[in-house]
Amino acid sequence: MNYYLGLFGGVGTNPSAALLKGKKIIAFAEEERFTRIKNAPLALPINSIHYCLKEAGIEINKVKKISFGWDCPHQFNKVPIFLKRLYKKHPGLRNNYNINLEERVRLGYDPDKIINELKWAFAKKNQKFNKKITYYKHHLSHAASTFYASGFHESSILILDGMGEEFTGGFYKGKKNKITCIKKFYLPNTLGGFYSTFTEFFGFKSNSEEGKLMALASYGKYSENLQKKLNRFLKYDNLNGNFKLNPVLRFGGQRSKSPRFSDKFISIFGKPLKKKSQIAKPYKDLAFNVQWLLEKIVSLLVKDLIKKTKIQNLCLAGGVHMNCKLNGVLANLPQVNKIYIQPASSDNGVSLGAAMLSARNDKGNFSKMTHCYYGIDFSNSSIESSLKEAKIKFKKIKNIEKKVAKLLADGKIIGWFQGKSEVGARALGNRSILANPLIKNMKKKLNEEVKHRENWRPFCPSVNDYKYKDYFGNVPESDFMILAFKCKKKYKKILPSAVHIDGTARPQVVRKKTNKKFFKLIKEFEKITGEAILINTSFNVQGEPIVNKPSEAIRCFSGTGIDYLAIGDFLISK
């Protein structure tokens, strides 16, 4: 059977590698987990490639086809022509910042540079790299990553992000192995860029901390006046959602406060917030209205897409669809029958899409991607060696799920390190910090003593599948914490630390067939408390990638307010 390797990286963030055997995912990993640099900007996924090959037990010469989730030759040769035309239309955009950015991106995606870096990486392993690389359009790779993973026979596909080549997303239709582009969105019109601009305006890190803006939005209220101001930045057609972003406010004119927005932007929206500033009510209202506008436009786009394709299944990918509140709105549209969202929706998912595009004509069918556990795992003996090396006292527990459930019921915070690591931004029960959602002050405690982040940030619940409807009613199930819904009213009081201020939560449905150990843990917690639900947040501190190895889990446990570490069948206390 043929092997297909998909890659992404070089410029920007979230480099990754994915390996298929035929149409089956063998391994899928993000570079940040190995380098320990959040989002691993500017890197090629060298460590991820080596991991994927090791997991398959093969060398690079056994791979039939290598593909890349960005059309690098097009970026290198054709995009400058597009930008020249754009600058002619908007002369204010031709400034030193944009020219330098353009050149950095162009050189980062130089096909010769990518090949040479890969040759060097394999030479250090005493292997020859003499493979050609097939380059696919960025948004086609996004589309493939979600449609081929959805299990749908046919689907409407919406891709939205910051940019890919000269595009910012598009409409696609998927049927069997074929994906057809219906419509493209072009720079400077970018919904991802719109949201990241405000992310930076609020003092958060763009292309990384958009989730903070989404969480903050729940504290504000709708304002017609703010919508009028926002429409000066982002106009849209109320019939079909077609949108135009004012590039002068983003990348034109004088930018004395930030490269991402101009002084004219500040004259409209006020003084930008500094990092860790107190957030006053006007800014909370602005956050709400930014989120509202995004939801409004994308809802209109989805309706128009389905009208064009006449297919009510919907697949989503691209960085914009990391916004789980938006996704929840789309899932509830009457035009949408079934929905699938690629759990690695940001650029970390395009390596998988590129590999799938290479494998699409191979025998058989792609299987639905029902879990994200494609990363590295460790045996009990390997874990024990790491614990001994760290000179930490530990106990081996026969039924660790039952023991940990009792600790959670007693209000203890647990670091939970089990099985294969997850790919994507969400911890889904293998590299997780767990806590009791029934305890009123648990959210505050987690934010202050463990995660070291803003106290208004919410936490997500993990729920066993048989109890999901009890908490959330008849809404689509989400296995990946990528859909936000209102929970039933009574549970806002019962589960105070797992429900956001607006009554919503971003749940993970836990199934026995995909994560037996985590399912059992929640079941044991239910036996004690009556509730089959836990707080589940990523096993890391703010600014760091999710832990990947036992040594990293030990370090995070030791330096935070986590009470116990359950790693494999071993339990460590402070």
C-alpha positions, 0 to 999 in steps of 0.5 A: 500500500502507498504512503503519502506525506503531507507538509506545511510550514516555512512562514507563518504559524502552525507547521505540521506533517501528516502521513497516510497509508493508502487513505488511512491516517497513520500519524499527524503531528504539529511542530510546536510539540517538539520544538516547544515554541508556541505555534513554531513560527517560520519553521518547517515541520522537520521533527514532525516528519521524522515522527510520522516516518518513525511511527510508520516504521519507514524511511523517506524513500518509501513515501510515494508522494510528498505534498505541501499545503501551499502553492509555493511556486505560485506564491513565488512567481505569480503573487507579486503580480497580483500585489502590484495590481493591488498596490495600483488600486490602493497606492497607500498600501505600498509602504515599507512594512507591506513590501517587507512582509511580501518579500518575507512570505515570498522567500519563506515559500521559495521551493528551492529553500524548502527542498534544501532544508529538507535535504539537510534535515535528512542528511543529518539522519544519513538519509538522502532526500531526492523526492519531488514535492507537489504543491497544492493551493492552500484553501484547496488543502483546507477543503480536502482536510475537512471534506475527506475527513467528514465521512460525507458522500457530498458536502458544501465546503466553506473555507475562511482564514487570513490568507493563502497565496492571494486568496482568503477563502472560498466556496467549494463543493465536495462529491466522492473524491472530487472537490470543485471550487465555486467561488474565491475570496481575494486579498485585501478582503479577509475575515480572518484578518478582520478578527486578528486586527481586533485581537491585536487591538485588544492587546492580545497576540494575533494569529494565536489569541483570537480565542480571548477576544471570542471569550470577552465578547460574551461580556458585552452588548449589541450596539447599533453605533458600533456596528456603524463604525465596524461597517467603515472597516468591513462592509457586507451585502445583507443578501449574500454576505459578500464582504469588503475590508477597508485595507487603508484602516488595516495596512495603509497610512500611518501605523504608530501603535501597531503594524496591523492597524492604522492611526485612522483605525484608532480614530474610529475605535479609540485607544488600543489596549495594552497587554493585561490592561483592565478592560472597560465596558466600551471595549467589552461591547466592542468585542461583542459587536466584532463577534456579532458581525463575524457571525452575521456575515458568515451565516449569510455566506453559508446560506448563499453557499448552500443555495448554490450547491443545493447540498445541506451537509456543511464542512468547515476549515480555516482559522476562522472556524476555530471560533467555536461560538461562530460554529455553533451559530452555523450548526443551528442554521435551518439550511444546515443538515449535518456539519463537520468541522476539521478539528485542526482547522487552522494551518496545522490541518493543511498538511493532512489535506495535502496528503489526502489530495495526493491519496484521493485516487488511491483505492478505497474510501477515506474514513471519518476522522472521529478522533485526534489521537495521532501523536506520540505515546509512551509505555508505562516502563518509559514513563517510570524511567522519566519519573525515576530520572526526575527523582519524584515519588510515585505510586502505581495504581491498579485502577487509576480512573477510579482513584482519580475520579475520587480526587476530582470529586474531592476538589483536586486538580489533576494533570492527566497524561495518557496514550497518544497526544492530540493534534490540534489546539484542544486537549481532548482527554490525553494531555489534559488538566481536569477538574470538578465543574460542580465547584463554584470557585474552580474556574477562578482557581484554575485561571489563577493558580494553574493556567496563569491567565485572565480570570474571565476566560472560560473552561470547557466540559468533557461529557460522556456521550450518553449524557450529552443531550441531558446537558445540551438538548437536541443540538449537534454533537461535538467530539472536538470542542469546536462547537459552542452551545447554550446548556440547559438553564438548570446546569448553569447553576449545577456546573458553575465552572464549566458554563460561560457567563452567557450560558454557553459551553464548548463541550467535548463528547467522549465516546468509549470506542475512541477514548476508553480510559477517559470515558471510564474516568468520567463514568467513575466520577458520575458514580460519585457525583451523579454528573458525567462531566468534567472540566477539561483544559489543555495541559500547559500554561499560557504561552506554551504548547501542550505537553508532549512528553513525560518530562514536560508533564512533570515540569508543568505539574511541578510549577503550577497549582495542579494537585496530582499528576496521573501519568500512565498508571502512575500517580504523583502528588505534591 
